Amino acid sequence: MGRISFVTKKVAIEGWLETKGDAYWTDNGNFDWDAGNERYYTSIAEGTQVSLDATSAFADWSGSHMKFTFTNSTDVLTVLIKDTDGNVIGIVEDTTLSGETIIEVPITWGSFDIGEVQFNTEGIDWISFYLTSIEAYQGDKPANWVEHWDDSDMDSYYGSWDGNKWPSTEDKSYPDEEIVELDVIGSWADTYRPTKIRVTFTGVSTLDMLAPSTNPSERIVDGNYSSGEEITLNWTDNEDFSYIVFVEDNNTPFAITKIEWLE
């Protein structure tokens, strides 16, 4: 079907639009609507799937993302967006909610409009939360390169942080190799699904790069690449990653000077 952004009809701009209340969603009795504070509230049991049905305001909408803001919440939640034929067209799984949490869900379109947003609590005893904002992005959200690479986001298993880069070290198991292995610090990589990675390095022209997911048989990146090359990431198993390895096999020292992720 030919899709037309509903924001184009109303304000003729691209960007985030607040889509909340009965103009955009119909409650199936799962939520309480706090009109004074303009937010949804629910308290639901283990295994419960609650949802909001999309109204005709979303007819022919073709945005690339939806964003949900939760407050007063702790626990784990999966957010699914389904089309009017029941197909899942967007999903972010097992996000830990803590205080205010934003979950941004990319949408992969088929032939149908948005039908509902579903919140899945399977495997959790009880969960209560306020849903304080539901935003829809009009058009294609601009790509954005974001840095996650210094000692606030990574720790070294091989190599060391010298204040502005990660110099390599000799791999003791393979003396002909220089190596940097970086482990994720904190929760920034949880459910993180950028589309590409771009690594800048000095000292050599190419490096072998490997980043397994938490499923050891799957790798989000694996190959030999040049500095600054844009590399498409593989998320086929939809698992997180926890570390990334860089190897040079001719005993030539190198340094990682930046790692960027395309969101």
Order of alpha helices (4+ residues) and beta strands (2+ residues): alpha-beta-beta-beta-beta-beta-beta-beta-beta-beta-beta-beta-beta-beta-beta-beta-beta-beta-beta-beta-beta
